[in-house]
Amino acid sequence: MKTTAEQPQPLPEIPRKRYFAIGEVSDLCAVKPHVLRYWEQEFPQLKPIKRRGNRRYYQIDDVLMVRHIRSLLYEQGFTIGGARQRLKDQPRVERPKLAIPATPTLNHDATPAPQSRKRQELQDIRSELERLLQRWPV
């Protein structure tokens, strides 16, 4: 039986942001940055965006994947190879669910957005959903 000192601390809530730096992901997932860089090499599912100077930018689905990998390795006791195989063989429904941020509350006093802006927002949402489906097909 574990004592309270051995029980894992709950991970902090993931803020509603589009991109996270490696240090933020490190804090959110309780994993050191050098471990995240290593996991990128070991797990093909983990692919942060790299921008200027090879700076890594993680998205919400990357953060959820890091938490899932962390759980497999640290809590469930898998080896790197075992966790990699588990992610590969796992039915798609068992993969981490993506947290879709709630839509902001509408200000009913404000004038409605022009139709073209609404259409562009819907196209952006559709593009993001298609990108996510490519990453984890149904």
Secondary structure, DSSP 4 states (H G I P E B T S, - for coil): ---TTTSPPPPPPPPS-S-EEHHHHHHHHT--HHHHHHHHHH-TT---EEEGGGEEEE-HHHHHHHHHHHIIIIIS---HHHHHHHHHHS-GGGSPPP-PPPPPPP-TTSPPPPHHHHHHHHHHHHHHHHHHHHHS--
